[in-house]
């Protein structure tokens, strides 16, 4: 039990695995049980939720769950770590590059075959890219280096550059110094350019689009070469001094123009294609059509009226279950985690709902599409920032994109539709364009909203709530016991 190789069993049904799970439960309930429950170490719960023995057993023996990757030392369940083993486990969890590759390319196992019939895959470039990252992750940084692989070092080193604002030249010079210090057989990249190519290949890149400081336009499409906003006359660039002081002396050196606001756009098409690169995930993308139970219970959006109405209205789109149905979620948050700074950054997330409930709500399937900068929220001008996403979605709806299905071993034209948005009531007003305040605040009633202006309170109030009672309710027609219109 020292190394616990059985925890990596993929089937979760072998005799050794079941025996190991039972031994784990015995150990955990003897050392960490609280009120008949222990923290569940499955991949979904991740030691964040506590359950009874039966539920934890079901989670750990579920082929889709199993033990959390790297949790070989049961420190959350009463096992005391030793100095040597703690160091080893910490390194494994910090440098889990296999997990990073799995999350980026949405694959279940880096050893899963990605080729189609006869070993051929139409998306050969993307597939070879995955295997290239796997090889770099297995390649030692230098002989006998156990802590860092080539890939993990590049990611950590590049992260330091971003955190501390190193210039590209200083980054390359540091690499040159490290190459001289280490043995000649090291696998360090030769320059910043080579490092950036590897980072961009991971799919962590994005496109920067300059924006008007007052949120009127994006400097792209027909405004891409403009230097001043045509709506408000504000400069595209931050104000700068013509002269820069160096050691107390004024020079005529001019610093580079810096945009006043930057929208970060993460293209959606390649990430949707990656959903079908793994045969297991590609099969799960058909679940809403082939795997769900028609038991008249609403436990997935497939049972909603909106889903059924869409199927009836667009039968051509619905005829291929691989076409992706998305939800869009957006809201503001303060990235500085302190109330002393007023700041609102708005991420726009996209979630595929073809997947079963136990997959579509996993963080690894959430796709960041846009990152709208602060310090103020976009408000009603959010549609300005949504332009790149809307244009991309329109193209995916009308034309689609050629995609290889690893489950069916064929190429098909992938189309996409937005089914709904997920947001709070104020954000609903910004996204939908329907004001959620004032005389017609109810988006369901529209112009039939029953509202009344309070002369002394200087605001609207909303009356006649009894109209929402059941037709046979005794209060439905009783206006005497309910105060309405000052009665």
N, C-alpha and C positions, 0 to 999 in steps of 0.2 A: 504493500500500500504506500511505500515511501514516494514513488514517482507517480502513481495513480494514472497509468496509461489508459486504463479503462474509461476515464472521463472523456477521452477523445473519440469514443465509439460513435459513429455516425448513425447507426441504425437505432440506437437507444433501446434495443430489445434483446441483446445477447444476455446469456446467463451471467457472464462476468460483470456486465454493466448493471443488471438488476441487483445482483448481490452487492456490488459496490454502493449503489444508491441506498439499499437497506442499511448497510454499515454506516454510511454517512448520516442517515436519519437517526440511527441509534446514538451516534456520537453527538450530533447536534442537539438532540433533545435532552441528553444528559448534561450538556455544558452551556447551552445558550437558550433554553426554553423559557419563555415568558408567557404566562397565562395560556399554556397549551399551544403556543405558536412559536415559529422560528422565522428568521428572514429567509426568503426564497432566493437561491443562487442561480435561477434559470436565466436565460438570455433576455427574457422579457422583463422580469422583475429586478434583476441586477442587484440583489441584496437591499432593495429599497422598500419592499413590502413584506409583511409577515402574514403567514397562513398556517393552517393546521397541517398535521402530518399527511393526511390524505391528499390535500390540494398540492402540497409541495411535491409529493411522489408523482402525481399526475403531470405536473409541469416538467419534472426532470426526466420522465420516461416518454414525453411527447417528442416524436421525431423532429418537430419544428422548433423545439426549445432546447432542452438539455442544459448542461452546466455552462455558466459564463466562461468565455474563453480566458485562459490564463489563471483561473481560480483553483490552483492546485494545492495551495496552503489555506486551510479553512480558518482564517483569522477572524472572520465574522461569526464563527460558530464555536468559539472557545479554544481553538488550537493556538498554542503559544509558538510564535515564530522564532526560529534560531537565527543567529546573526548571518550565517552564510546563506541559508535558504532565503531569508528575507531579501538580501541583496539581489539574488538571482531572480526572484519573482518580480521585484520592483523593476528591474531592467526589462524583463519580458513584457510587462504591461506598458511601460513607457515607450518602448520601441515596437509596438505591435503593428509592423508594417503590413503583415498579411491582412490584418483586419482593415487597415486603411485602403489597401488595394481592393478588397472585397466591397467596401462601402462605396468607393469611387466608381467602380465599374459594375456595381450591383450584381455580384456573382456570389454563389454560395460556397464555392471552393475554388481555390486557384488551380487545382488539378483537374477541374472539370473540363472536358473537351469542348471546344468552341467551333469545331469544323462541321460542315454539312455533309451531304452525300459525297462519298468518295474522297473524304478528307479535304473538301474544298468549301470555302466560306466566301460569299460575296464581299463580306466586310473584312478582307484580309488585313488591311492596314490597321484597323482597330484591334483585331485579334493579336497580331504580331506585337502591337504596342503593349498589350497586357503581359505577354510572355517576356518582353524585354524588361518590364518593371519587376516581374518575378525573379528574373535572373539577377538584376541589380540588387534586389533585396537579399538574395542568397550569397552575393559576392562580398567577401570580407574587405574592410577598408584598407587593411594592410595585414600581412601574415600574422596569424594567431590573435587577431583582434576579435574578441567575443562580444563586446558591448555594442559596437556600431557596425552596421552594414553600410555599403556605399549609399544606398537610398536613404536610410535613417539619418546618416550624417549630413547629407545634402539638405534634407528637410529641416533639421535642427539648425544648421549653419545659416540657411537662408532665412529662417525665422528670426535669428539674432540680427541679421541685416535689417529686416523690416522693423524690429522693435527699437533699434538704436540709430536708425537713419544713416547707415554706412553708405558711402557713395559706391558706384559701380567699380571705380578704379581701386578704391581701398579694399573692396571685396576681392578683386582679382589679385591684388598684392598679398593679401592674407593667404589666399590659396597657394600662391607661389612660395611663400615662406613655409607653409605646412608641408608642401611637396618636398622642400629641401630638408626639413626636419625629419620627416618620416623616411622609411626605407624606400628604395627605388621601385619596389614592387607594389606601391600603393595605388589605389584606384581613384584618387581624387580627380575631380574635373579640372581642366586646365585654366578655365577662365570663368568670369561671371556669365558670359554669353552661353557657354556650354551648360552651366548650372541652370540658367533660366529656361533653356530648352527642355531640360528634364522636368522642371517644375510645371511648365506649361503643358507638357505631355500628360501630366496627372489629371488634367481637366480642372485644375484649380484656378484657371485664368478667368478673366472677365473683360468686358469692353467698357472703356470710360467714355461717357457722353457728357460734354459740358452743358450746363443749364444756366438759365437766367437767374440772377440773384433773387428776383421777386417772383420766380416760379411761372413766368409767362410762356416761355418757349424752351425747347431743347435745341442746342446747336448741332443739329444733324439734319439729314434729308435736304430740304431747300434752304435751310439756314446754316448749313455746315461751315460756310466760309465767312459768315457775318462776324463782325467784331463788336457790334452794339446791338442790343435787343431792339427789334423794330416795334415792339409794343410799348415799352416804357423808357427806352433810351439809355438804359443802364449798360455800362461796359461789361464785356464778356470776362474781363480780367480783373484781378484784385489790384487796387491802387498800389503804385510803387514809386519810390524816389528815383529821380534821374541820376543822382550822384550817390555813390556808396562810400562810406568812410572806412578807410583801412589804416590802422595805426595812427589815427588822428589826422590823416591826410585825405582830402577829398579827391576822388578819381572820377573819371567819366565812364567807369565800367557800369554796364547795365545788366541787371539780373534778368533771368528768364521770366517770361510772362507766366503767371499762375492763374488758372481758372478760378472764378469766384465760387463756383459750385460744380460738383461732379456727381452724376448719376452712374452707378455701377450696374451693368446689365450682364447677367449670366445666361447665355443662349440656351434655349430649352431643347432644341431639336436633338443634339447629340446625346443628351441625357435620356430622352425618351427612347432613342434607338438602343441605348445600353440596357434598358429594361428587358429587351428580347435577346440579349447576347447569351444569357444563361438559360439553359433549357428548363430549369426548375422555375425560375421567375417568369419565363415566357409562358409556361403552362399555367401558372397562377394568374396571369393576366387574363385568362379565359374563364376564371372561376365564376364571375358574375353571371355568366351565361350557361355554363356546363356543370358547375359544382355546387351552386347554392340550393337550398331546400325551399320549396314553395309551401311554407307552413303558415302563411298569412300573418307572420310575426315580423315586425319591423326591427330587425337586428342588423341590417345593413342597408345603405341607400338604395339598393336594387329593389327593395320592397316599397319605395316611396311612390307617390302619385306622379311626381315630376319625372322620375326615371321611366315609368310606364308610359306617360304621355309623350315623352321624347321618342321612345321606341315606336309608338304608333304614328307619330308625325314624320319621322325620318327613317323609314324602313331600310333604305339603302345603307345608311351609316350603321344601323343596328344589325344588319345582316352579317357583318364581320365582328365577332366579339373581341378581336384584338384592337379595334379602334379605341382610343383612350378617352375616358371621361374624367375631367379634372375639376377640382375645386380650387378656388383662389382665396387665400386668407391674407389679411394685412391689418396691422395696427402699429401704433407708435410705442417706443420704449426708450428709456434713458440708458445708454450704454455705459455711463460712468458710475452707475449703481450708487448714486448719492442724491439726496433731495436738495442739496445746496446748489446744485447746478441744474438750470432749466434747459433741457435738451430733449429733442424728440427725433429719433431716427426711425424710419418706416421700412421694414423688410416686407417684400411681397413674396409669399410662399405659394407653391403649386403642389397639389396632392393628387396622385392618381387613385381613382376609386374602383378600378377594375379588380383590384386585389381583394382577397378575403379580409375580414375584420382584423385578424391577428397579424396582418402584414401592412395594410394600408395606413395604420396609425403608428407604425414604427418610424423613428426619426430618420433612418437610413433611406426611406422612400420620400421624405420631404425634400422638395427642390426649391432652393432659393433662386428666384428669378430676377428680382430687382432689389437694390438697396438705395432707398431715397434718403439723401443726407439731411441733417438738421442745420442749424439748431432748432428751427421751427418746423412743425409738421406741414405737409403740403396743403392741407385743408381741401377746399373745393377744387384746387388746381391739381389734384392727384392724377387727373386724366392726362395732363401734360406728361407726367413721368411714366404713365402706363403705355405710351405710344409704341415703344419697341416691342413690348410684350404683346400688345393688341395686334400689331402688324404681323408678328410671328405666328400668333394663333389664327389669324385670318388666313394666312398662307397654308397652315396645317389643316384647316377646315376645308378650304377649297381645293388645294392641290395635293396635300399630304406630302409624305417623304418616304422614299424607298428604304425599306428596313428588312434585315434578315432575321427570320424567326428560327432560333436554335431548337425549339421544340418540334416544329413541323418540318424543319430543314428546307425552308423555302423563303423566297423573297416576296414581300407584299407591300402595298402602298398604305402607309399608316396615316390615319386621319385623327383629328383631335377636336373635342368640343368642351366648352366650359359649362358645367351644369349649374353651379351656384357659387356664391361668395360666402365666406365665413368671417364675421366681424361683429363688433358691438354696435349699439344703435347709432352713436355719433359717426363712427366710421362707415356705417351703412349709408348714411346721407352723402358722404364724400364719394363713395364708390358708385352708388346707384344714380346720383343726381337728383333724388327726391328728398326735399328738405324734411327732416324729422323734428322740426319745431315750427311754431306758427299755427295758422288757421287749419291747414290740411296736413298735420304732422303724421297721421297714421298712413303708412304705405299700403296697407290692405284696403282701407276705406277710400283713400284718395280724396276726391272732391266731396265725397259724402261724409267726411269726418264731422262728427257732431262736436263743435267747439263753441266757446263763448268767451268774449273779451271782457276781462274784469277791469272796470274803469279805474277803480281805486288801487288795485294791485298792479295794474299796468302789465298784464300778461294774459295769456290764453289758459283756459281750463277746459277739460274734456268731460262731457256729461253723458247721460243716457247709457250707462254701463249695463243696465238691465236688459238691453237689447241683445246682449251676448248670452243670456240665459237660455236654457232649453225652452222650446215653444210651450210645453205643458207645465213649466215651472210656475208656482203660485205667485211669485214676485214679478213675473214677466210683464204683466199689464197693470201692476200696482204702483202708481206714481206717488201715492200718498206717503208711504213709509220710507220712500227714498227721496232724498233732497235733490231736486233738479231745478235749474234756472231760478234759484232764489226762492223756491216755494217753501 
